[in-house]
């Protein structure tokens, strides 16, 4: 009887561990799919609120493309495109890994990395639904 009870407890613990692992690797409603594109193809973006502002940030595994002017861009549910800010900080040594989303952006369905200099899309990631 003790063996069956021990196996039951072990099986239950394994189910909880598998569920936690799955949840950690599954994007939430506020996290995009992985970036896909010719130059931006790692990491995700997350939408959050801080100090009353809407914000976006990229995950730790996101690599800012080595292009002249990689720029944050978002697309809303109506197809409007908004260019936000450069990823690279002017001193050349830093990266802007999070950005304030202006209040006039009603919602976001897609986050893009856009090269403003070459005017080419470097990659994009999508939310499961519009966030705001």
C-alpha positions as CSV (number, residue, x, y, z in Angstrom):
1,X,0.0,0.0,0.0
2,X,2.9,2.4,0.8
3,X,4.4,1.7,-2.6
4,X,1.2,2.6,-4.4
5,X,0.9,5.7,-2.4
6,X,4.5,6.7,-3.0
7,X,4.1,6.1,-6.7
8,X,0.9,8.2,-6.8
9,X,2.7,11.1,-5.0
10,X,5.6,10.7,-7.5
11,X,3.3,10.7,-10.5
12,X,1.4,13.8,-9.2
13,X,4.7,15.6,-8.7
14,X,5.8,14.7,-12.2
15,X,2.5,16.1,-13.6
16,X,3.0,19.4,-11.7
17,X,6.6,19.7,-12.9
18,X,5.6,19.0,-16.5
19,X,2.8,21.6,-16.3
20,X,5.1,24.2,-14.8
21,X,7.7,23.6,-17.5
22,X,5.1,23.8,-20.2
23,X,3.7,27.1,-18.8
24,X,7.2,28.6,-18.5
25,X,7.8,27.9,-22.2
26,X,4.4,28.9,-23.5
27,X,3.9,32.6,-24.4
28,X,1.3,34.3,-22.2
29,X,-1.3,36.7,-23.7
30,X,1.2,39.5,-23.2
31,X,4.2,37.8,-24.8
32,X,4.7,37.4,-28.5
33,X,5.8,34.5,-30.5
34,X,9.5,34.2,-31.3
35,X,10.8,36.9,-33.7
36,X,11.0,35.6,-37.3
37,X,12.9,37.3,-40.0
38,X,16.2,37.6,-41.9
39,X,18.1,39.5,-39.1
40,X,15.8,39.4,-36.1
41,X,15.0,35.8,-35.3
42,X,15.6,35.2,-31.6
43,X,13.7,36.1,-28.5
44,X,10.2,37.5,-27.9
45,X,8.6,40.8,-26.8
46,X,6.5,41.4,-23.8
47,X,3.8,44.0,-23.3
48,X,3.4,45.4,-19.7
49,X,2.4,48.5,-17.8
50,X,4.8,50.4,-15.5
51,X,4.1,53.8,-13.8
52,X,0.9,54.2,-15.8
53,X,2.7,53.7,-19.1
54,X,2.3,51.0,-21.7
55,X,5.7,49.4,-22.3
56,X,7.3,46.7,-24.6
57,X,10.5,44.9,-23.8
58,X,12.5,42.1,-25.5
59,X,13.5,38.9,-23.8
60,X,17.1,38.3,-22.6
61,X,17.8,36.0,-25.5
62,X,16.8,38.6,-28.2
63,X,19.8,39.8,-30.2
64,X,19.5,43.3,-31.6
65,X,20.5,43.0,-35.3
66,X,23.8,44.4,-36.4
67,X,22.4,46.9,-38.9
68,X,22.7,50.7,-39.2
69,X,19.4,51.6,-37.6
70,X,17.3,48.8,-36.0
71,X,14.1,50.4,-34.8
72,X,11.1,49.3,-32.8
73,X,7.9,49.3,-34.8
74,X,4.4,48.1,-33.9
75,X,1.2,47.3,-35.9
76,X,-2.3,47.7,-34.4
77,X,-5.4,45.6,-35.0
78,X,-6.5,48.0,-37.8
79,X,-3.2,47.6,-39.7
80,X,-1.7,51.0,-38.7
81,X,2.1,51.0,-38.4
82,X,3.9,53.0,-35.7
83,X,7.6,53.6,-35.7
84,X,8.7,54.0,-32.0
85,X,12.4,54.3,-31.2
86,X,15.8,53.0,-32.2
87,X,17.2,49.9,-30.5
88,X,20.7,51.3,-30.4
89,X,21.6,54.2,-28.1
90,X,23.5,57.0,-29.7
91,X,26.8,56.4,-27.8
92,X,27.1,53.2,-29.7
93,X,27.6,51.0,-26.7
94,X,24.1,50.5,-25.4
95,X,20.8,49.0,-26.5
96,X,17.2,50.2,-25.8
97,X,15.7,46.8,-24.9
98,X,12.4,48.3,-23.7
99,X,10.4,51.2,-25.1
100,X,7.3,53.3,-24.0
101,X,4.3,52.8,-26.3
102,X,2.7,56.1,-26.9
103,X,-0.9,56.6,-25.7
104,X,-2.2,57.1,-29.2
105,X,-1.4,53.5,-30.1
106,X,-4.7,51.9,-29.4
107,X,-3.5,48.2,-29.3
108,X,-0.7,46.1,-30.6
109,X,-0.9,42.8,-32.5
110,X,2.6,42.7,-34.0
111,X,6.1,43.9,-32.9
112,X,8.6,44.5,-35.7
113,X,12.3,45.2,-35.9
114,X,12.7,47.6,-38.8
115,X,15.9,49.0,-40.3
116,X,15.0,52.7,-40.6
117,X,18.2,53.4,-42.7
118,X,17.6,50.7,-45.3
119,X,13.8,50.8,-44.9
120,X,13.6,47.0,-44.6
121,X,11.8,44.7,-42.2
122,X,14.4,42.7,-40.1
123,X,11.9,40.5,-38.3
124,X,8.6,40.4,-36.5
125,X,6.7,38.7,-33.7
126,X,3.0,38.4,-33.0
127,X,0.8,38.4,-30.0
128,X,-2.0,35.8,-29.8
129,X,-4.5,38.7,-29.7
130,X,-4.4,42.4,-29.5
131,X,-2.9,43.8,-26.3
132,X,-3.4,47.2,-24.7
